[in-house]
Amino acid sequence: MAQSAPTPASLGYFMPAEWAPRAATWLSWPHNQESWPGAFETIPGVWAELARTLCEFEPVHILAGSAAVMAEARRMVGDLPRVTLHDIPTNDAWCRDHGPMFLCGPAGARPALVDWGYNAWGGKYPPFDLDDQVPRLVAEALDFKRFEPGIILEGGAVDVNGLGAVLTTEQCLLNPNRNPQLDRADVERYLADYGVGRHVIWLGEGIVGDDTDGHIDELARFVGPRTVVAAVEEDPTDENYQALADNLKRLQSATDQEGRALEVITLPMPRAVYFDDRRLPASYTNFYIASGVVVVPMFDGPADAVAIETLTRLFPNRAVRGIRAVELSWGLGTFHCITQQQPQPHV
């Protein structure tokens, strides 16, 4: 019987923490107006502001396939230093979820990425054929080794400390609209084999309005090897209160990969954000950590300042920049959802 191909973990590859030394950030230029109905005209400007911020600190690669998308991206950010545009087409702009998951490996190993399957969060928004091809095309463009697990997983569904611990949710990774053939043990085995983490910390459900079925980057994030920030709702009458309280309780009793208790720091939820009477999944935990900077979504409310102060304290060696994200959140995600980090290949 033929042996199966070696897994990334067996070859020494792993997914590093988001704060690890970096090679670049990847974005997909927005063009699908249906993702922001009635507000799309403001959205390319958000990408341009984000690209301007990030390229102060690290290179930025932008997927901008097709003549029209490339022309707009070139007009708005093409003259920025350290910005590279790639003729790779996408269906939509959520690079965190359809982009590759870059790995680090042992010294001398070929740079690598994982090409998870992508089905637009359980088949919600077809077509997604172009998005599903993105990791393969990026691997070809960079000449990276590509691992293909053959199951569905979005980047926003997991968050890691780079040492073996991974945060995720039952609502997402155990959802039958992703991998109905897999149970909890199967999912944990894939996460371990493909370098995400061998110690899984399971939270429960996500926040109201989140069409991803509970992505972790709206709920809790590692900000240090044993430190996690968790979104909390202080109003017991709010519809997010119970789910976030349950997640906080789980984190407070969780351990890292060595069995040590986590330090859990809370971030308040912003006041409810609505568009056309629909509550949006606005959360400060959707921040993005880059080289020298942390980009934080702002929602025009009093908790904005608390989020900035908290993250400034947690990242004393990085600038913390708040960027308005009210219209962006109408697409049901903010800055972590539209970015994908490429670490240095060996750390």
C-alpha positions in Angstrom: 0.0 0.0 0.0 1.4 3.4 -1.0 2.5 5.6 1.9 0.7 9.0 2.3 2.7 12.2 1.7 4.5 13.7 4.7 2.5 16.3 6.6 3.9 19.8 7.3 4.3 19.0 11.0 6.2 15.8 10.3 8.7 17.9 8.2 9.1 20.6 10.9 6.7 23.2 9.5 4.4 25.2 11.7 2.2 28.3 11.6 3.9 31.1 13.6 2.1 33.6 15.8 1.0 36.8 14.0 3.6 38.9 15.8 6.5 36.7 14.5 9.1 38.3 12.1 7.4 39.1 8.9 8.0 39.1 5.2 4.8 40.8 4.0 1.1 41.3 4.2 -1.3 40.0 1.5 -4.6 41.7 0.5 -7.2 41.1 -2.2 -8.4 44.2 -3.9 -12.2 44.8 -3.4 -14.4 44.7 -6.4 -17.5 42.7 -5.5 -20.1 45.4 -4.9 -22.6 42.8 -3.6 -20.5 42.5 -0.5 -21.2 46.1 0.5 -24.6 46.9 -1.1 -25.2 50.6 -1.1 -21.8 51.4 0.4 -19.2 50.0 -1.9 -18.0 53.4 -3.2 -16.3 54.0 0.2 -14.6 50.6 0.3 -11.6 50.9 -2.1 -10.5 53.9 -0.1 -10.4 51.8 3.1 -8.0 49.3 1.3 -5.9 52.2 0.2 -5.6 53.6 3.7 -4.7 50.2 5.1 -2.1 49.7 2.4 -0.6 53.1 3.1 -0.4 52.3 6.8 1.1 48.8 6.4 3.7 49.7 3.7 5.3 52.0 6.3 6.3 48.9 8.1 6.5 45.9 5.7 5.9 44.9 2.0 2.3 44.6 0.9 1.2 42.2 -1.9 -2.3 42.8 -3.4 -4.2 40.4 -5.6 -5.8 42.5 -8.3 -6.7 40.2 -11.2 -8.5 41.4 -14.3 -7.9 44.6 -16.2 -10.5 46.7 -14.4 -9.4 45.6 -10.9 -5.8 46.1 -11.7 -6.3 49.5 -13.1 -8.2 50.7 -10.0 -5.6 49.2 -7.6 -2.8 50.7 -9.6 -4.4 54.1 -9.6 -5.1 54.1 -5.8 -2.0 52.3 -4.4 0.3 51.6 -7.3 2.7 54.4 -6.5 3.1 53.4 -2.8 6.6 52.1 -1.8 6.8 48.3 -1.1 3.4 47.6 -2.7 3.3 44.9 -5.3 0.2 44.1 -7.4 -0.4 40.6 -8.7 -2.6 39.6 -11.6 -4.4 36.9 -9.6 -8.2 37.1 -9.8 -10.6 36.7 -6.9 -14.4 36.5 -6.4 -14.2 38.7 -3.3 -11.8 40.5 -1.0 -11.6 38.3 2.2 -8.0 37.3 1.9 -7.8 36.0 5.5 -10.2 33.2 4.5 -9.4 32.4 0.8 -5.7 33.3 1.0 -2.9 30.8 1.7 -1.8 29.9 5.3 2.0 30.6 5.3 4.2 28.3 7.4 7.6 28.5 8.8 10.0 25.6 8.6 13.4 24.4 9.7 16.5 26.2 8.4 17.2 25.4 4.8 13.7 24.1 4.1 11.8 25.4 1.1 9.2 28.1 2.0 5.8 26.6 2.3 2.1 27.3 2.6 -1.1 25.3 3.2 -3.9 25.3 0.6 -7.0 24.6 2.5 -10.2 24.2 0.6 -12.6 27.2 0.5 -16.4 27.2 0.1 -17.4 30.7 1.0 -18.4 29.9 4.6 -20.5 26.8 3.9 -21.5 27.7 0.4 -23.3 30.9 1.4 -21.9 33.2 -1.4 -21.3 31.5 -4.8 -19.3 31.7 -7.0 -16.1 31.1 -5.1 -14.1 29.2 -7.6 -11.5 32.0 -8.1 -11.0 32.4 -4.4 -10.4 28.7 -4.0 -7.6 28.9 -6.5 -5.7 31.7 -4.7 -3.3 29.6 -2.6 -2.3 27.5 -5.5 -1.6 30.6 -7.7 0.3 32.3 -4.9 2.4 29.2 -4.4 3.2 29.2 -8.1 4.1 32.9 -8.1 6.4 32.6 -5.1 7.7 29.1 -5.9 6.6 27.9 -2.5 6.0 24.3 -1.5 2.2 23.7 -1.2 0.5 21.3 1.1 -3.1 20.5 0.3 -5.1 18.9 3.2 -8.3 18.4 1.1 -10.7 19.8 3.7 -12.4 23.2 4.2 -10.8 25.7 6.6 -10.7 29.5 6.6 -7.9 31.5 8.1 -10.2 33.5 10.3 -11.4 30.3 12.0 -8.1 29.8 13.9 -5.6 31.9 15.9 -2.3 30.6 17.2 0.5 31.4 19.6 3.1 29.7 17.4 4.1 27.3 20.1 1.4 24.7 19.6 -1.8 26.2 20.9 -4.7 27.1 18.7 -8.0 29.0 19.4 -11.1 28.1 17.5 -14.8 27.6 17.9 -17.2 24.6 17.8 -19.7 26.6 15.8 -17.3 27.0 12.9 -15.0 24.0 12.8 -17.6 21.4 13.7 -20.2 22.9 11.4 -21.6 20.4 8.9 -21.5 23.0 6.2 -17.7 22.8 6.2 -16.5 19.1 6.7 -19.5 16.9 7.6 -17.3 13.8 7.4 -15.1 15.0 10.3 -15.7 14.8 14.0 -13.8 16.8 16.7 -10.9 14.4 16.9 -10.5 14.4 13.1 -10.4 18.2 13.1 -7.8 18.3 15.8 -5.7 15.8 13.9 -5.7 18.0 10.8 -4.8 21.1 12.8 -1.9 19.2 14.3 -0.7 17.6 11.1 -0.8 20.8 9.1 1.1 22.9 11.5 -1.7 25.0 13.0 -1.5 23.6 16.6 -1.5 20.4 18.6 -3.4 21.8 21.6 -6.9 23.1 20.6 -8.8 25.5 22.8 -12.4 25.2 21.9 -14.7 28.2 22.3 -18.4 28.0 21.7 -20.4 30.4 19.5 -19.8 33.6 17.6 -21.5 37.0 17.7 -24.7 38.2 16.1 -24.4 39.0 12.4 -21.3 36.9 11.8 -22.0 35.0 8.6 -18.8 32.9 9.1 -20.5 30.8 11.8 -18.3 32.0 14.6 -14.8 32.9 13.4 -12.4 33.2 16.3 -11.0 36.5 15.1 -14.2 38.2 16.2 -14.0 36.7 19.6 -10.5 36.1 21.1 -6.9 36.4 20.0 -3.5 35.5 21.2 -1.4 38.6 21.9 1.4 36.7 23.6 2.5 33.1 24.2 0.1 32.7 27.1 -2.0 35.9 26.8 -5.3 36.1 25.1 -7.6 39.1 24.6 -11.3 38.2 24.7 -14.3 40.2 23.6 -16.9 40.8 26.3 -20.3 42.4 26.4 -21.0 44.2 29.6 -24.8 44.7 29.0 -26.6 41.5 30.1 -29.6 42.5 27.9 -27.5 42.5 24.8 -27.9 39.6 22.4 -24.2 38.9 22.4 -23.9 38.8 26.2 -24.4 35.0 26.8 -22.2 33.7 24.0 -19.3 36.0 25.0 -19.7 35.2 28.7 -19.5 31.5 27.9 -16.4 32.0 25.8 -14.7 34.0 28.5 -15.5 31.3 31.1 -13.9 28.7 28.8 -10.8 30.8 28.3 -10.4 31.4 32.0 -10.3 27.6 32.6 -8.1 26.8 29.6 -4.4 26.2 29.4 -1.6 26.6 26.9 0.1 23.7 25.2 2.2 23.1 28.3 -0.8 23.0 30.6 -0.2 26.5 32.1 -3.2 28.8 32.7 -3.8 31.5 30.2 -3.7 35.2 31.1 -7.1 36.5 29.8 -7.5 40.2 29.2 -10.9 41.6 28.2 -11.8 44.0 25.4 -15.2 45.6 25.4 -17.5 45.2 22.5 -18.3 48.4 20.6 -21.8 49.7 20.9 -24.1 47.9 18.4 -23.4 48.8 14.8 -26.3 48.6 12.3 -26.7 49.0 8.6 -30.2 48.9 7.0 -31.5 47.6 10.4 -29.1 44.7 10.3 -26.7 44.3 13.2 -23.1 43.9 12.1 -20.5 41.7 13.6 -18.4 44.6 14.9 -15.5 43.6 17.3 -12.2 45.1 18.3 -10.6 41.6 18.3 -10.6 41.9 14.5 -7.3 43.9 14.8 -4.3 43.0 12.6 -0.7 42.6 13.9 2.0 43.6 11.4 5.7 44.5 11.6 5.8 47.5 13.9 2.1 48.3 13.9 -1.3 47.0 15.1 -4.3 48.1 13.0 -7.5 48.3 15.0 -11.0 48.8 13.7 -12.8 51.9 14.9 -16.6 52.1 15.2 -17.3 55.8 16.2 -18.1 54.9 19.8 -16.8 55.4 23.3 -15.2 52.0 23.5 -12.8 52.9 20.6 -10.5 54.6 23.1 -10.5 51.7 25.4 -9.6 49.3 22.6 -6.7 51.5 21.6 -5.4 51.9 25.2 -5.6 48.2 25.9 -3.8 47.2 22.7 -1.2 49.9 23.1 -0.4 48.4 26.6 -0.2 44.9 25.1 2.0 45.9 22.2 4.5 48.4 23.7 6.9 48.0 20.8 4.4 48.6 18.0 2.5 51.6 16.9 -1.3 51.1 17.4 -3.3 52.7 14.6 -7.1 53.0 14.6 -8.8 53.1 11.2 -12.5 53.7 10.9 -14.3 50.5 9.9 -18.1 51.3 10.1 -18.7 50.9 6.3 -16.2 48.1 6.1 -18.1 46.1 8.6 -21.1 46.2 6.4 -19.3 43.5 4.5 -19.4 41.5 7.7 -15.7 41.7 8.6 -12.9 44.2 9.2 -9.1 44.4 9.1 -8.1 40.9 10.2 -10.6 39.5 7.8 -9.1 41.3 4.8 -5.4 40.6 5.6 -3.1 37.5 5.5 0.4 37.5 7.0 3.4 36.1 5.4 6.1 35.4 8.0 9.8 35.1 7.4 10.2 31.5 6.3 12.5 30.5 9.2 12.0 31.9 12.8 
